[in-house]
Amino acid sequence: MFETKVAILVLDDLAVWQKLNVTAFLATGIAGLAPDDGERSERRPDHLGWRSLGRAAS
């Protein structure tokens, strides 16, 4: 389905909220490295956003 897959490993000795925080931080950093993976949002031309990453365009 996807050409590239990513795994994020987090130590087990962190609190649940810390695991979620670290995972979200790393995932957004990785997603930011490849902005061409999503479909460009055209609702607001002045807003540099992406509709979704990894979703097939219809």
C-alpha positions as CSV (number, residue, x, y, z in Angstrom):
1,M,0.0,0.0,0.0
2,F,2.7,2.5,1.0
3,E,6.3,2.6,-0.4
4,T,7.7,3.9,2.8
5,K,6.9,2.7,6.3
6,V,8.0,4.2,9.6
7,A,8.3,2.7,13.1
8,I,8.7,4.7,16.3
9,L,10.1,2.8,19.3
10,V,9.5,4.4,22.7
11,L,11.0,3.2,26.0
12,D,8.6,1.5,28.3
13,D,9.7,3.4,31.5
14,L,7.9,6.6,30.4
15,A,4.5,7.6,31.6
16,V,1.6,7.1,29.1
17,W,1.3,10.8,28.4
18,Q,5.1,11.0,27.8
19,K,4.9,8.1,25.3
20,L,2.1,9.9,23.4
21,N,3.9,13.2,23.4
22,V,7.2,11.7,22.1
23,T,5.4,9.7,19.4
24,A,3.4,12.7,18.2
25,F,6.6,14.9,18.2
26,L,8.6,12.4,16.2
27,A,5.8,11.5,13.8
28,T,5.2,15.2,12.9
29,G,8.9,15.7,12.4
30,I,9.1,12.7,10.1
31,A,6.0,13.8,8.2
32,G,7.4,17.3,7.7
33,L,10.4,15.8,5.9
34,A,8.3,14.7,3.0
35,P,5.5,17.2,2.4
36,D,4.9,15.9,-1.2
37,D,3.2,12.8,0.2
38,G,-0.1,14.6,0.7
39,E,-2.6,16.5,-1.5
40,R,-2.1,20.2,-1.4
41,S,-5.0,22.1,0.3
42,E,-6.5,24.7,-2.0
43,R,-9.3,26.0,0.3
44,R,-7.1,28.9,1.5
45,P,-4.3,29.7,-1.0
46,D,-2.4,31.7,1.7
47,H,-2.5,28.7,4.1
48,L,0.3,26.2,3.5
49,G,-1.5,23.0,4.6
50,W,-1.9,19.4,3.5
51,R,-5.3,17.6,3.5
52,S,-3.8,14.2,4.5
53,L,-0.6,12.3,4.3
54,G,-0.5,8.9,2.7
55,R,-4.1,9.1,1.4
56,A,-4.7,8.3,-2.2
57,A,-6.1,11.2,-4.3
58,S,-9.5,10.7,-5.7
